[in-house]
């Protein structure tokens, strides 16, 4: 079962990361079903999976342009006791930001609010919800976060790092790379671990484990759909990405488990954890296309 294989992959990534760097944070994005036995909401929470993760990122739980509550996901997120939920909502206008904040706070979730101009997570929003002047050393302490994985607004890495360092978010989730062959260094990540107000914060790194991206350092120009075999299915809406058979040993070797792996590069750069994207790839690989 593809969902079982994703559960096992997240757990294996967690085991490797936490053995390599104790306390390293594992935050999968979406794929809420994975937190339940056999990825079935009706079968109770999967304790092994929950022990492997420290938080969970979700998108568009309350808003997608306008109010659009996903009642099924919300109901099941409430069952994940002790797991910090980071929710990114997409609102049509700034007027909806207050409502997003209140709905998240009521549930104990941490909101990130983006508008149309920041749909692809490439800008630092002007609004920080509930500034926190305390030192942040644990995920359950955060009151806000920044999700910025596309540095296209910045001409240089130095400008990019400086802009991030000037913020007061409790947690920032960024990409390892400013561009294809220009990763953030240990010193640069260290600069991000202080808010502009001087207190400590957490810095986690985005990594896509369910789809290959053709602008990454690991991409071979000769690759195409089906070659290598783990390049399984086009990613609708994202021409530069291909869903992978993430259980393939060749793909997993790229992602984690060895000194040349993507995850080891992230750990060596000094990040506090990872934000695992496309954990719901099991669904996208095998869902029936709409007629």
N, C-alpha and C positions, 0 to 999 in steps of 0.2 A: 504493500500500500504506500502510495507516494507521500501521504501525510506522515505516516510512521517514519519514513526515511528522513523527512525534514525534522521531526522531533529528535531523532537520533543525531542528525547533523548538528543541531543547536546544542545538544547536550555534549557532543564530542568537542565542539568549539569551546564551550565553557570549561570542560575538563582540562583541555590543553592550555587555555589562556590563564586559568586560575592556578595551575601548577607552575606555569612559567612566571606569572606575576600575581602573587596572592592578593586578593581583594579587587582584582580586575572586574569591571562591571560588564554584564551581558544584558543588552536591551534589544530584543527582537521587535521589529515594527510589523504591525498587523498580524495576520495568521492567528487570531485569538483562539481558534479551535484547537490549536496545538497544545494549549494549556489543559486540555481535557483528554481523558483516556480515549484512545483510538480516534482522536480529533472529533469526538462526538459530544456535543453539549449535554446530552442526556446521561452520559456515563460517568459523571463526576470528574473532579480535577485530577490531573496527572501530577502526583507529588514529585516524581523524579524530575519532570520538566520544570516545575515551579522552583525546585531547589537549584536548578541550573541557571536560572535567570534572576536578575535583580530588579528589573522593571520591564515595562512594555510600552512601546510607542504605538499610537493609533492615529488615523487620519479621518477627518470629516465625520466625526461622531455625532455632532450636533448641527453643524452647518456645512452646506456645500452651496455657495452663493447665498442662499437663503436658509431659514430654519428648516432642517431636514433630519430629525432625530432618528438614529438607527436603533430602534428599540431592542432588537435581538442582541446586537453587540453590547449595548449598554447593560442589559440584563445579565449577560454572562461576564462582563468585566467586573460587575459587583460581586461576583463569586470568588474573585482572585484576591483573597485576603492577604495583606502583607506585601503585595506587589504594587510598586509605584507606577501609576499610569500617566504617561505624557501624551497629551492629545493636541494635535494640530488641526485646527478648524480653518476653513476657507470661507471668508465672509464677503458679501457683495459690497458692503460699505463700512466705514469706521463706526457708524451708528450701531452696528450689531456687536461691536467689541464688548460692550458692557454686559450684554446678555450671555455671550460666550463665557466671560469670566465667571459670572454667577452660576451658570449651569455646571461648570467644571469644579468650582469651589464646593458646591453643594455635594458633589460626588467624591470629593477628596482628590480630584485629578489636577494635574498641572497643565495649564493652557499655553499654547502657542498660537497666536492669531495672525493670519496672513490675508492680505487683500489681493485683488487681481494683479496689481503691479508686482507682487511677490509670489506668484503662483508656484514658480519653480525654485523657491528657497534660495534666492540669490541676493536678497537685501536684508539689512538690519532694520527691523521695524522701529518706529519712533516710540512705540508704547512698550513699557516694561510693566508687567502686572505685579504689584506687591514687591517693591524693592526690599532686599534683604541684606542687612549690613553684617550679619553673622558670618563666621567662617563656615564654609560648606565642605565637609569631608565625607559625607554619606549621601546616598541618593535620596533617602527619605527626608532629608532636610531641605530639599529644593522647593522654591515657591514659584519659579519661573524658569524658562529656558529659551535658548536661541537655537534655531535649526537653520543653518546656512551651509549648503553643500555645493554651491556653484559660485565661485569667486569672480565671475566675469565682470563685475562692476569695478574691479580694481586693476590698475595697469601693472602693478608690481606686487610681489609677495610681501615686501616690506610694508607697503601701503595697506595691504590686506590684514596682516598681523597687527599693525598699529590700530586699525579700525576696530578689530575684534577686542583688543586689549582695553580700549576706551569704554567698553560696555560694562554694565553691572548685572548681567544675567548670572544666575546661580549655576547654570550648566550651559555649556556651548557644545553643540554637535556640529562638527565640521568635517571636511574631507581631508584625507592625508596629503593629497597633492594640490598644489596651486595650479600646476599644469602637468602634463603627462610625465615628465621626468624631473619634476621639481617638488619633492615632498617637503613638508614642514620638518624642521630639525628639532632635536631635543631641546635646544635653547629657545626656539620659537614657541614650542608647545609650553615650555615652562613659563614664558611671558604671559601666556593666555590663562594660566592658573591663578592669576590675581585679577579681581575686578578692578575697575578704575577707582573704587573707593578704598582699595587696599586689602579687602578681605579675600579669603581663599574661595575658589570655586572648582568645579569638576569640568574636565574637558574630555569628551568622548569623540570617537571617530566613526564616520559613516563607512560601511562596507556592504556591497551588494553580493549576497550569497546565492541568490536564486536566478540571476541573469548575468551574462557576460556583457561587458561594455567595450566597444571597439576603440575607445580612446585611452584605455588603460595600458600601463607599461607591459602587462602580460600578453597583450593581444598580438597575434601573429598576422601580418598582412595577408597571408595565404589562407587564413581561416574563412569559412563561410558556413552557412546553415548546413548542418549535417557532417561537417568536417572541420574539426574533430567531432566524433560521434556525440559528445555531450551537448553540442549546440543544437538544441532540439526544436525550438518553435519561435517564430517571430513575435516580438513584443509589440502588440498593437499600440500605436500612438508614439512609440519610441523607436525610430528607425535605426538608431545606433546601438540597440540592445537586443540580445537574443536569450530567451529562456533556456536554462540548462537542465540537464539531468544531473542534479546536484549530488546524487549518490555515486556518480562516476568517480573512481579513484583519481583519475587525471585532473578533474576539476577540483576535487578536495585538496589535492597536493598544491594547487595554486593558492587556495584560500588559507589553509592552516596546516599545522603539524610538523613543520620543518623550518630551518633557519632562513630559507629563501621565500617563505610564504608571505602572503599579503598581511596576515594577522601578526606575524612576527615583526614585520616592518612597523606596524602600528604600535606594538608593545615597545619596540626599541626606540620609537620616537617619543615615548614618555606619556602616552595617552592613559587616561584613567579607565577607559572601557571602550566598547564598540556598540554601534547602533546598527543592527543587522537588518538590512532591507530585503524585500521580496521573499520573506519567509512563507508567504502565501503562494509561492510559485507552484506548489503541488496542485492547487486548484486551477491555476491558469494553464498548466500543461495539459490537463485532461478534461477541462470543461467543454461541453458541447457548444459549438458556435450557434448564435441565433440565426434563424433562417430569415 
